[in-house]
């Protein structure tokens, strides 16, 4: 399962979400305005948004271009 941590008014977040939509890749979006999600993503070492966590591969990625490359390379 893919979990995408995002924040409001984030152009990089919107860019990643657009690619996921276009590729019809399902994911769970967690906006960090929710304190619980903010705590979760901080525990994973995130410093910027968007931040992707692939639970099936235990992979974390914290840069939008790298997230797009990752989801483009693998079929979900």
C-alpha positions as CSV (number, residue, x, y, z in Angstrom):
1,X,0.0,0.0,0.0
2,X,1.2,3.5,-0.8
3,X,0.7,6.3,1.7
4,X,1.3,9.8,0.5
5,X,1.7,12.5,3.1
6,X,0.8,15.9,1.9
7,X,0.1,19.4,3.0
8,X,-2.2,22.2,1.9
9,X,-1.1,24.6,-0.8
10,X,1.8,22.4,-1.9
11,X,2.5,22.5,-5.6
12,X,4.9,19.5,-5.4
13,X,2.2,17.5,-3.6
14,X,-0.3,18.4,-6.3
15,X,2.1,17.3,-9.0
16,X,2.6,13.9,-7.4
17,X,-1.1,13.4,-6.9
18,X,-1.7,14.3,-10.6
19,X,0.8,11.6,-11.7
20,X,-0.8,9.0,-9.4
21,X,-4.2,9.9,-10.8
22,X,-3.1,9.7,-14.4
23,X,-1.4,6.3,-13.8
24,X,-4.5,5.1,-11.9
25,X,-2.4,4.2,-8.9
26,X,-4.3,3.9,-5.7
27,X,-2.9,5.4,-2.5
28,X,-3.9,6.7,0.9
29,X,-3.5,10.4,1.2
30,X,-2.7,11.7,4.7
31,X,-2.7,15.5,5.1
32,X,-0.3,16.6,7.8
33,X,-2.8,19.3,9.1
34,X,-4.1,16.2,11.0
35,X,-1.8,16.1,14.0
36,X,-1.8,12.3,14.0
37,X,-0.5,12.2,10.5
38,X,2.1,14.8,11.2
39,X,3.4,12.8,14.1
40,X,3.5,9.6,11.9
41,X,5.4,11.2,9.1
42,X,7.9,12.9,11.5
43,X,8.6,9.4,13.0
44,X,9.5,8.2,9.5
45,X,12.1,11.0,9.2
46,X,10.2,13.3,6.8
47,X,11.3,16.9,6.6
48,X,9.4,18.0,3.5
49,X,6.2,17.2,1.7
50,X,5.2,15.3,-0.2
51,X,6.5,12.1,1.4
52,X,5.7,8.6,0.2
53,X,5.7,5.4,2.3
54,X,5.4,2.1,0.4
55,X,4.3,-0.2,3.2
56,X,4.8,-3.4,1.1
57,X,8.4,-2.6,0.3
58,X,9.1,-0.6,3.5
59,X,10.4,2.3,1.2
60,X,10.2,6.0,2.1
61,X,10.8,8.8,-0.4
62,X,10.8,12.5,0.4
63,X,11.3,14.2,-2.9
64,X,8.6,14.7,-5.5
65,X,10.7,13.8,-8.6
66,X,11.9,10.6,-6.9
67,X,8.3,9.7,-5.9
68,X,7.2,10.1,-9.5
69,X,10.2,8.0,-10.8
70,X,9.4,5.3,-8.2
71,X,5.7,5.0,-9.1
72,X,6.5,5.1,-12.8
73,X,9.1,2.3,-12.5
74,X,6.9,-0.1,-10.5
75,X,3.4,-1.3,-11.3
76,X,1.0,-0.8,-8.4
